[in-house]
Amino acid sequence: MTPASLFRWLNVVLRGLHLIAVIFLGASLLGAPVAGALAVVGVAATGFAMLALDIWKKPGHLREAAGLAVVIKLFLLAWMAMSVSLRPVLFWLIVAGSAIFAHAPASFRHAVVLGRRSE
């Protein structure tokens, strides 16, 4: 297995685990008897791991729109931990924002927002 293919499969596995954690988090917010705290840890851990891989592969990732969107999602996740009353709204903002960035054209996702593009 090449390093590029290993990276790709690790990213695929992390994204799958991340989606599972997000579903459990949403279920806990809707009152399902699941471990909400564990779901938050799962969302944060897989999210940070994917961010670390993205930064490792492309160091300028945080200067792009998609990288900044991840930082904003992490901020909103931290806010969820502090504000019980806003948790459902923040959760749906994160989900909606994630859907937009996941399916937006590459030219939008990878637009450099901070600084200049350095190839």
C-alpha positions in Angstrom: 0.0 0.0 0.0 1.4 3.4 -1.0 1.6 6.3 1.5 -1.0 8.2 -0.6 -3.4 5.2 -0.5 -2.8 4.7 3.2 -3.6 8.3 3.8 -6.8 8.1 1.7 -8.1 5.0 3.6 -7.2 6.5 7.0 -9.2 9.6 6.0 -12.2 7.4 4.8 -12.2 5.5 8.1 -12.0 8.7 10.1 -14.9 10.3 8.1 -17.0 7.2 8.7 -16.3 7.2 12.5 -17.0 11.0 12.5 -20.4 10.5 10.9 -21.3 7.8 13.4 -20.3 10.1 16.3 -22.3 13.0 14.8 -25.4 10.8 14.5 -25.0 9.7 18.1 -24.6 13.3 19.2 -27.8 14.4 17.3 -29.7 11.4 18.8 -28.6 12.5 22.3 -29.8 16.0 21.6 -33.2 14.6 20.6 -33.4 12.7 23.8 -32.3 9.2 22.8 -30.7 7.2 25.6 -27.2 7.3 24.3 -24.0 8.6 25.8 -24.0 12.3 24.7 -20.6 13.0 26.3 -19.0 10.1 24.6 -20.5 11.3 21.3 -19.0 14.8 21.8 -15.6 13.2 22.5 -16.0 11.0 19.4 -16.9 14.0 17.2 -14.0 16.1 18.6 -11.4 13.3 18.4 -12.2 12.3 14.8 -12.6 15.9 13.8 -9.2 16.9 15.2 -7.6 13.7 13.6 -9.0 14.6 10.2 -7.9 18.2 10.6 -4.4 17.1 11.5 -4.2 14.8 8.4 -5.4 17.7 6.2 -2.8 20.1 7.7 -0.1 17.4 7.4 -0.9 16.8 3.7 -1.4 20.5 2.9 0.1 22.9 5.5 -1.8 25.9 4.0 -5.2 24.2 4.7 -6.1 26.5 7.6 -5.8 29.5 5.3 -8.4 28.1 2.9 -12.2 28.5 3.3 -12.6 24.8 4.2 -9.9 24.9 6.8 -11.4 28.0 8.4 -14.8 26.3 8.3 -13.4 23.4 10.4 -12.0 25.9 13.0 -15.5 27.5 13.1 -17.1 24.1 13.6 -14.7 23.3 16.5 -15.6 26.7 18.1 -19.3 25.9 17.7 -18.8 22.4 19.2 -17.0 24.0 22.2 -19.9 26.5 22.5 -22.3 23.5 22.5 -20.5 22.2 25.6 -21.1 25.5 27.4 -24.6 26.3 26.4 -27.3 23.7 27.0 -30.1 25.8 25.6 -28.3 26.5 22.3 -27.1 22.9 21.7 -29.8 22.0 19.2 -29.4 25.2 17.2 -25.6 25.0 17.2 -25.7 21.3 16.2 -27.9 22.0 13.1 -25.7 25.0 12.2 -22.7 22.7 12.2 -24.5 20.0 10.2 -25.8 22.6 7.6 -22.4 24.2 7.3 -20.7 20.9 6.9 -23.1 19.9 4.1 -22.4 23.1 2.3 -18.6 22.8 2.5 -18.6 19.1 1.7 -20.5 19.6 -1.5 -19.4 23.1 -2.6 -17.1 23.4 -5.7 -13.4 22.9 -5.0 -12.8 26.5 -6.1 -14.9 27.6 -3.2 -13.6 25.2 -0.6 -10.0 25.8 -1.4 -10.2 29.5 -1.9 -7.4 31.2 0.1 -9.0 33.5 2.7 -6.0 34.3 4.8 -2.8 35.5 3.0 -1.8 34.5 -0.5 -1.7 31.2 -2.2 1.8 29.7 -2.0 2.2 26.7 -4.3 
